[in-house]
Amino acid sequence: YVTSDCDAVAIIHNDQGYAKAPEDAVVDVLKAGMDLNCGSYLQNYTKSAVLQKKLPESQVDRALHNLFAVRMRLGLFNGNPVPNPFGNIGMDQICSPEHQILALEAARNGIVLLKNDAKLLPLPKSTMSLAVIGPNANSPQTLIGNYAGPPCKSVTPLQALESYIKNTVYHPGCDTVSCSTGAIDKAVDIAKRADYVVLIMGLDQTEEREALDRVDLFLPGRQQELIVSVAKAAKRPVVLVLLSGGPIDISFAKDDPRIGGIFWAGYPGEGGGNALAEVIFGDHNPGGRLPVTWYPQDFTKVPMTDMRMRPESSLDYPGRTYRFYKGDTVFEFGYGLSYSKYSYSFTRVSQNNLYFNHSSSLHTKETSESVRYMLVSEVGAEICDERKITVHVGVKNNGELAGKHPVLLYVRHGNHGNGRPKKQLIGFQSVILSGGEMGEIQFEVSPCEHLSRANEYGLMVMEEGRHFLVVGDDKHPITIII
């Protein structure tokens, strides 16, 4: 693998207290398996780390081997690149209809519906007037975020919504996303006269980007004041759309009955404006799921340099990630609503009992709870492959609107505590179903990969006992016998 991260060196360097010995940070980074630093840290300090005999040359050789192997696979040493498979790509291919369709589809699939009180959404296409308010409503740059080239075409959310409702009135409410000043009174006046209101708020690269971290989880400036004021003045509950790369504490909006619908769209790219309008007016059924936990503002009290995953109740430490975090959430990892209601069931599981007690070569041990376990490293690939489970999950779209729906399969141990995750994602697959249609998807579960966990020494172990496969509200027991 070739791994690279602009921040990895700085994180390890600062968190481990290496302010006077940058060579030590280089040692940790290369030993951790990072092959490339897109900044200048490795360039400046790797040689001195080798000369000081802190870093063996073999670690440098490994990184160079990985880097040059990938370049060879790309054909970068084959002479003239034009005859190679990807050597003659022009704008006509980059902006081909197929690629623009792909950009739109990616945006559609990434939009997450977080709230839909009283089935406010989708909005009726017969809407007579629409107010679009917010600093992100008419900003093509916000859609693409960073690490992006110029879009083939730009359609902002405002422009896309105007294509649905001719009588659309727009006001940014704030001049910028920072919203230090705003024309809230003007936005309120527009909202009062419209049949429906869509607020397009959130963040942009002035608030979060490479080398610019946020220090809180709230919306910046007067954004919350603008949202609440407009929602209070509007004829009907409003729709709130958030553009951002990271989570935001919008507990106020989640609990406000005057805010009937909430979407999160990330930075959805050039197709994001059209995708949002399609979802808001029901031409596409939202099916996105949150890829991260949305923590409340209080979570910022946890030092970012504390990377412990597991909670420590005695130290008032809540833990990290959906696997271990025990505090309150604004929205959970994997959360996402749809205009349809889906139900799940385990239709077939190839085996319910997994036996690992037939080989005398396998060594077992016991935890402090007298739970027998084995080291995954001692099981062997052949035995792991033989014990794989095929899981079939039935899915039904109980609504009327067709949609592409992601199904998430989790596993949890029958015994909670003692460092075990609350649950762990095995995988996800999407299924396209019409209204009322049933379908079936298949997962392959590897016990060595999916039913194991890291113990207190960082070693992957499989524990004897009952585990549960979980999809939606349905669960299926799997028992490991050691």
Summary of the structure (lengths in Angstrom):
residues: 482
radius of gyration: 25.9
end to end distance: 33.5
largest distance: 78.3
contacts: 1501
relative contact order: 0.09
helix: 29%
strand: 25%
